[in-house]
Amino acid sequence: MNSLPRGRRFRTLAARLRQEIAQGRWPVGGRLPTESELAQTYAVGVNTVRRAVDLLVEEGLVRRRQGSGTFVTSSVTATPGSRPRLIGALVPSNTYYFPRVVQGIERAATAAGVQLVLACSNYDPAVELAQTQQLVDVGVAGLLLVPNLHLAADPEAHLAGLRELPVPYVLVERRPADPRPADPTSYVCTDVHGGGYAAVQHLNGLGRSRIGYLGRIGTATSEQVFAGYRQAVADLGLPEIPQAVARQPVWTGPDMLAYANALVTEKVRAVVCLGDREATALLPYLRRVGLTVPDDIAVVAYDDEVADLSEVPLTAVSPPKAEVGRMATELLLRRIELGAAAPVCRVVLQPRLAVRASCGAASGSLVEVRVPT
């Protein structure tokens, strides 16, 4: 705690005390340790303790009694087993992909009678750090976090820093890349690798064996989607077509045209695209080189944000975004209630395939993704 800026230490300590009250360490009517004892326990100064307790007094959680000490007058939860008052959620975007995740979070929080404080990092690690601390400072009992692990110089160190938070947290649509057996991180996320696999599997089932890949790199899901694509190509015994596999940070018009020409040369019959925007941008260039969708070439996108609005409605791998948000919220609330007794939970949800005109199959249905283990 001493590594925090001085102006934030008392708020962080207040959050930790608030959480321990919620967990029943000091029940209603119970007396808190003395300020000097708290200072020693949490390795902070007495003045930091005093300011933290002042904050809890203002909130009505504790009351000082002259000559007797400081006593808990109200629990963070109204009754044993009930919900906390306030949770926080930090997402990297409020315009693409995550609005539907937030919808799921909001519905679960509302159903539980819990207030939600929402923050956005805009894919900026520095903003993420500051927003996380601000959520702790306002007194949330727990956090739903979408950390920018793909932008961190050391993702493991980033995750280790989260473990120092004074409140429970659950990762949403993010997880450790290679968690150790005793990793304490709880998360709820989409099986992104399985989504990439399912796209190839679906196209192959339609008789399309020469399947290319177009996508971005440097995103939170880019490596997993591509790995799923590659595994499916290998598992299904499909031909590898290096000239039809293209990944780069940004796609321009000339890039798209060059790729479309490569598809003609290599007689490619289908393409998996990450994500919707790239797939939509590719369509006019396919038409420009004489390929019709889906007769000559089928297209499947990953994301399903705007896939249905394309000039040819796109078949898309559709992550269960709202369900991810709902389940993450319910898991967080459970972790808050159980405290240290809460088990670590790792929840991975399979996406579905929204079938539309771009693949040539009967459209208008959601297909369950079935990925071999």
C-alpha positions as CSV (number, residue, x, y, z in Angstrom):
1,M,0.0,0.0,0.0
2,N,3.0,2.3,0.6
3,S,3.7,2.3,-3.2
4,L,0.5,4.3,-3.8
5,P,0.5,8.1,-4.0
6,R,-0.1,9.6,-0.6
7,G,-3.4,11.2,-1.6
8,R,-4.9,7.8,-2.5
9,R,-3.7,5.6,0.4
10,F,-6.5,6.5,2.8
11,R,-9.1,5.8,0.1
12,T,-7.5,2.5,-0.7
13,L,-7.4,1.6,3.0
14,A,-11.1,2.7,3.3
15,A,-12.0,0.3,0.4
16,R,-10.2,-2.5,2.1
17,L,-11.8,-1.9,5.5
18,R,-15.2,-1.6,3.7
19,Q,-14.6,-5.0,2.0
20,E,-13.7,-6.7,5.3
21,I,-16.8,-5.3,6.9
22,A,-18.8,-6.8,4.0
23,Q,-17.1,-10.2,4.5
24,G,-18.0,-10.1,8.2
25,R,-14.6,-9.6,9.8
26,W,-16.2,-6.9,11.9
27,P,-20.0,-7.5,12.3
28,V,-22.5,-4.8,13.0
29,G,-22.0,-3.8,16.6
30,G,-18.4,-5.0,16.5
31,R,-15.5,-2.7,17.4
32,L,-12.7,-2.0,14.9
33,P,-9.1,-2.3,16.1
34,T,-7.5,0.9,17.3
35,E,-6.0,3.3,14.8
36,S,-2.5,2.4,15.8
37,E,-3.4,-1.3,15.4
38,L,-4.8,-0.7,12.0
39,A,-1.8,1.3,11.0
40,Q,0.5,-1.5,12.0
41,T,-1.7,-4.2,10.3
42,Y,-1.8,-2.3,6.9
43,A,1.7,-0.7,7.1
44,V,0.4,2.9,6.8
45,G,0.5,5.9,9.0
46,V,-2.0,6.7,11.7
47,N,-3.1,9.8,9.8
48,T,-3.9,7.6,6.8
49,V,-6.0,5.3,9.1
50,R,-7.8,8.3,10.6
51,R,-8.8,9.7,7.2
52,A,-9.9,6.2,6.0
53,V,-12.1,5.8,9.1
54,D,-13.4,9.4,8.7
55,L,-14.6,8.3,5.2
56,L,-16.4,5.3,6.6
57,V,-18.0,7.5,9.3
58,E,-19.3,9.8,6.6
59,E,-20.8,6.8,4.8
60,G,-22.5,5.7,8.0
61,L,-20.7,2.4,8.1
62,V,-19.0,3.1,11.4
63,R,-19.3,5.4,14.4
64,R,-16.8,6.7,16.9
65,R,-17.8,6.5,20.5
66,Q,-15.9,8.8,22.8
67,G,-13.7,6.7,25.1
68,S,-14.9,3.4,23.7
69,G,-13.6,3.1,20.1
70,T,-15.0,2.8,16.6
71,F,-17.9,0.5,16.0
72,V,-19.6,-0.9,12.9
73,T,-23.1,0.5,12.7
74,S,-24.1,-0.7,9.2
75,S,-22.9,-3.5,6.9
76,V,-21.9,-2.9,3.3
77,T,-24.6,-5.5,2.6
78,A,-28.0,-4.9,4.2
79,T,-28.4,-8.5,5.6
80,P,-26.2,-11.6,5.6
81,G,-26.2,-13.0,2.0
82,S,-27.6,-9.9,0.4
83,R,-26.0,-7.9,-2.3
84,P,-23.4,-5.1,-2.0
85,R,-24.5,-1.5,-2.7
86,L,-22.0,-0.6,-5.5
87,I,-19.8,-2.4,-8.0
88,G,-17.6,-1.0,-10.8
89,A,-16.9,-2.0,-14.4
90,L,-14.0,-0.9,-16.6
91,V,-14.2,-1.5,-20.3
92,P,-11.8,-0.4,-23.1
93,S,-14.5,0.9,-25.5
94,N,-18.0,2.2,-25.2
95,T,-18.7,2.2,-28.9
96,Y,-17.6,-1.2,-30.3
97,Y,-18.2,-4.7,-29.0
98,F,-18.5,-3.8,-25.3
99,P,-21.8,-2.0,-25.3
100,R,-23.6,-5.3,-25.4
101,V,-21.3,-6.7,-22.7
102,V,-22.3,-3.7,-20.6
103,Q,-25.9,-4.3,-21.2
104,G,-25.5,-7.8,-19.7
105,I,-23.7,-6.3,-16.7
106,E,-26.4,-3.6,-16.2
107,R,-29.2,-6.1,-16.4
108,A,-27.6,-8.4,-13.8
109,A,-26.8,-5.5,-11.5
110,T,-30.3,-4.1,-11.7
111,A,-31.8,-7.5,-11.0
112,A,-29.6,-7.8,-7.9
113,G,-30.5,-4.3,-6.7
114,V,-26.9,-3.2,-7.1
115,Q,-25.7,0.1,-8.5
116,L,-23.0,0.1,-11.2
117,V,-20.3,2.7,-11.8
118,L,-19.0,2.4,-15.4
119,A,-15.6,3.6,-16.7
120,C,-13.8,3.4,-20.0
121,S,-10.0,3.1,-20.6
122,N,-10.1,3.8,-24.4
123,Y,-7.4,1.2,-24.8
124,D,-5.0,3.3,-22.9
125,P,-3.0,1.5,-20.2
126,A,-2.4,4.7,-18.2
127,V,-6.1,5.6,-18.3
128,E,-6.9,2.0,-17.2
129,L,-4.7,2.3,-14.2
130,A,-6.1,5.7,-13.2
131,Q,-9.8,4.6,-13.8
132,T,-9.3,1.4,-11.7
133,Q,-8.0,3.4,-8.8
134,Q,-10.8,5.9,-9.1
135,L,-13.4,3.1,-9.0
136,V,-11.7,1.8,-5.8
137,D,-11.7,5.3,-4.4
138,V,-15.5,5.8,-4.8
139,G,-16.0,2.8,-2.7
140,V,-17.0,-0.1,-5.0
141,A,-17.3,-3.5,-3.4
142,G,-15.9,-5.3,-6.4
143,L,-14.7,-4.7,-10.0
144,L,-15.4,-6.1,-13.4
145,L,-12.3,-5.5,-15.5
146,V,-11.3,-5.7,-19.1
147,P,-7.6,-5.1,-18.8
148,N,-5.5,-4.1,-21.8
149,L,-3.2,-7.2,-21.6
150,H,-2.4,-7.1,-25.3
151,L,-0.9,-3.6,-24.8
152,A,1.1,-4.3,-21.7
153,A,4.8,-4.7,-21.9
154,D,4.5,-7.6,-19.4
155,P,1.0,-9.1,-19.2
156,E,1.9,-11.3,-16.3
157,A,3.1,-8.3,-14.2
158,H,-0.1,-6.5,-15.2
159,L,-2.2,-9.4,-13.8
160,A,0.0,-9.5,-10.7
161,G,-0.7,-5.9,-10.1
162,L,-4.5,-6.6,-10.2
163,R,-4.0,-9.1,-7.4
164,E,-3.0,-6.2,-5.1
165,L,-6.5,-4.6,-5.5
166,P,-8.3,-4.2,-2.1
167,V,-11.6,-5.5,-3.6
168,P,-12.6,-8.7,-5.4
169,Y,-12.5,-8.6,-9.2
170,V,-13.5,-10.7,-12.2
171,L,-11.9,-10.3,-15.6
172,V,-14.3,-10.0,-18.5
173,E,-13.4,-11.2,-22.1
174,R,-9.8,-11.4,-20.9
175,R,-7.8,-14.2,-19.2
176,P,-4.2,-15.1,-18.5
177,A,-2.6,-16.5,-21.7
178,D,-1.1,-19.5,-19.9
179,P,-2.3,-19.6,-16.3
180,R,-0.5,-21.7,-13.8
181,P,-2.5,-24.3,-11.9
182,A,-2.8,-22.2,-8.8
183,D,-3.6,-18.9,-10.7
184,P,-6.1,-17.1,-8.5
185,T,-7.7,-15.1,-11.5
186,S,-11.4,-15.5,-12.0
187,Y,-12.7,-14.7,-15.5
188,V,-15.7,-15.0,-17.8
189,C,-14.9,-14.8,-21.5
190,T,-15.6,-16.1,-25.0
191,D,-13.8,-19.0,-26.5
192,V,-12.2,-16.9,-29.2
193,H,-9.9,-19.7,-30.4
194,G,-13.0,-21.9,-30.8
195,G,-14.7,-19.1,-32.8
196,G,-11.9,-19.0,-35.3
197,Y,-12.0,-22.8,-35.6
198,A,-15.8,-22.9,-36.0
199,A,-15.6,-20.4,-39.0
200,V,-13.4,-22.8,-40.9
201,Q,-15.4,-25.8,-39.8
202,H,-18.6,-24.2,-41.1
203,L,-17.1,-23.3,-44.5
204,N,-15.6,-26.7,-45.0
205,G,-19.0,-28.2,-44.2
206,L,-20.4,-26.2,-47.1
207,G,-17.8,-27.8,-49.5
208,R,-15.3,-24.9,-49.4
209,S,-11.9,-26.4,-48.9
210,R,-9.6,-23.6,-50.0
211,I,-10.0,-21.1,-47.2
212,G,-8.0,-17.9,-46.8
213,Y,-7.7,-15.6,-43.8
214,L,-7.7,-11.8,-43.6
215,G,-7.3,-10.0,-40.3
216,R,-5.8,-7.4,-38.1
217,I,-2.9,-7.9,-35.7
218,G,-2.2,-6.3,-32.4
219,T,-5.8,-6.6,-31.1
220,A,-6.9,-8.4,-27.9
221,T,-8.3,-11.3,-29.9
222,S,-6.2,-11.4,-33.1
223,E,-3.8,-14.2,-32.1
224,Q,-6.5,-16.4,-30.7
225,V,-8.8,-16.1,-33.7
226,F,-5.9,-16.8,-36.1
227,A,-4.8,-19.8,-34.0
228,G,-8.3,-21.2,-34.2
229,Y,-8.2,-20.8,-38.0
230,R,-4.9,-22.5,-38.3
231,Q,-5.8,-25.4,-36.1
232,A,-9.0,-26.1,-38.0
233,V,-7.1,-26.0,-41.3
234,A,-4.7,-28.6,-39.9
235,D,-7.3,-30.8,-38.2
236,L,-9.6,-30.9,-41.3
237,G,-6.7,-31.6,-43.6
238,L,-7.3,-28.5,-45.7
239,P,-4.6,-27.1,-48.0
240,E,-2.5,-24.3,-46.5
241,I,-2.4,-21.3,-48.8
242,P,0.2,-18.8,-47.6
243,Q,-0.6,-16.2,-50.3
244,A,-4.2,-16.1,-49.0
245,V,-3.3,-15.5,-45.4
246,A,-2.8,-11.8,-44.6
247,R,-2.6,-10.1,-41.3
248,Q,-1.6,-6.5,-40.6
249,P,-2.4,-3.6,-38.2
250,V,-4.4,-1.5,-40.7
251,W,-6.0,-2.4,-44.0
252,T,-6.0,0.2,-46.8
253,G,-7.8,0.1,-50.2
254,P,-4.6,-1.0,-52.1
255,D,-4.0,-3.7,-49.5
256,M,-7.5,-5.0,-50.0
257,L,-7.2,-5.0,-53.8
258,A,-3.9,-6.9,-53.7
259,Y,-5.4,-9.5,-51.4
260,A,-8.5,-9.9,-53.6
261,N,-6.2,-10.5,-56.6
262,A,-4.3,-13.1,-54.6
263,L,-7.6,-14.9,-53.9
264,V,-8.2,-15.1,-57.7
265,T,-4.8,-16.4,-58.4
266,E,-4.9,-19.0,-55.7
267,K,-8.5,-20.1,-56.5
268,V,-9.6,-19.5,-53.0
269,R,-13.3,-20.4,-52.3
270,A,-13.8,-18.8,-48.8
271,V,-12.3,-16.3,-46.4
272,V,-12.4,-15.9,-42.7
273,C,-12.1,-12.2,-41.7
274,L,-11.3,-10.5,-38.4
275,G,-13.5,-8.5,-37.9
276,D,-16.7,-7.2,-39.4
277,R,-15.3,-4.0,-40.7
278,E,-12.5,-5.7,-42.5
279,A,-14.9,-8.2,-44.1
280,T,-17.3,-5.4,-45.1
281,A,-14.4,-3.4,-46.6
282,L,-13.2,-6.5,-48.6
283,L,-16.5,-7.0,-50.4
284,P,-16.2,-4.3,-53.1
285,Y,-12.7,-5.4,-53.9
286,L,-13.9,-8.9,-54.4
287,R,-16.5,-7.6,-56.8
288,R,-13.8,-5.5,-58.5
289,V,-11.7,-8.6,-59.4
290,G,-14.7,-10.5,-60.6
291,L,-15.6,-12.6,-57.6
292,T,-19.2,-12.8,-56.5
293,V,-20.3,-13.5,-52.9
294,P,-21.2,-16.2,-52.1
295,D,-21.2,-18.0,-55.5
296,D,-17.5,-17.6,-56.2
297,I,-16.3,-17.0,-52.7
298,A,-17.9,-17.2,-49.2
299,V,-17.0,-14.8,-46.4
300,V,-17.3,-15.3,-42.6
301,A,-16.5,-12.5,-40.2
302,Y,-15.6,-12.6,-36.5
303,D,-17.4,-10.1,-34.1
304,D,-21.0,-9.8,-35.4
305,E,-21.2,-6.1,-34.5
306,V,-22.3,-4.7,-37.9
307,A,-22.1,-7.9,-40.0
308,D,-25.8,-7.8,-40.8
309,L,-25.6,-4.3,-42.2
310,S,-23.1,-5.2,-44.9
311,E,-24.0,-4.9,-48.6
312,V,-24.1,-8.7,-48.5
313,P,-25.2,-9.6,-45.0
314,L,-22.2,-11.4,-43.5
315,T,-22.2,-14.8,-41.8
316,A,-20.4,-14.1,-38.5
317,V,-19.0,-15.7,-35.4
318,S,-21.2,-14.2,-32.7
319,P,-19.7,-14.0,-29.2
320,P,-22.3,-14.1,-26.4
321,K,-21.5,-10.6,-25.3
322,A,-24.5,-9.9,-23.1
323,E,-24.3,-13.3,-21.5
324,V,-20.6,-12.8,-20.7
325,G,-21.5,-9.6,-18.9
326,R,-24.3,-11.2,-17.0
327,M,-22.4,-14.2,-15.8
328,A,-19.3,-12.1,-14.9
329,T,-21.6,-9.8,-12.8
330,E,-23.2,-12.7,-11.0
331,L,-19.8,-14.3,-10.4
332,L,-18.4,-11.1,-8.9
333,L,-21.4,-10.7,-6.6
334,R,-20.9,-14.2,-5.4
335,R,-17.2,-13.6,-4.8
336,I,-18.1,-10.5,-2.8
337,E,-20.6,-12.4,-0.6
338,L,-18.3,-15.4,0.0
339,G,-15.2,-13.4,0.6
340,A,-12.0,-15.5,1.1
341,A,-14.1,-18.6,0.8
342,A,-15.0,-17.9,-2.8
343,P,-13.5,-20.4,-5.2
344,V,-11.6,-19.3,-8.3
345,C,-13.9,-19.6,-11.3
346,R,-12.8,-19.8,-15.0
347,V,-15.8,-19.6,-17.3
348,V,-15.4,-19.9,-21.1
349,L,-18.5,-19.5,-23.3
350,Q,-18.7,-20.8,-26.8
351,P,-19.8,-18.3,-29.5
352,R,-22.5,-19.0,-32.0
353,L,-22.5,-18.7,-35.8
354,A,-25.0,-16.2,-37.2
355,V,-25.6,-17.6,-40.7
356,R,-26.4,-15.0,-43.4
357,A,-26.1,-14.6,-47.1
358,S,-22.3,-14.3,-47.4
359,C,-21.6,-18.0,-47.0
360,G,-24.3,-19.5,-49.2
361,A,-26.0,-21.5,-46.5
362,A,-29.6,-21.0,-45.5
363,S,-29.6,-17.7,-43.6
364,G,-31.4,-16.3,-40.6
365,S,-30.3,-18.9,-38.0
366,L,-27.9,-19.2,-35.1
367,V,-25.8,-22.3,-35.2
368,E,-24.2,-23.8,-32.1
369,V,-20.4,-23.9,-32.3
370,R,-19.0,-27.4,-31.7
371,V,-15.3,-27.5,-31.4
372,P,-13.4,-30.8,-30.8
373,T,-11.5,-30.9,-27.6
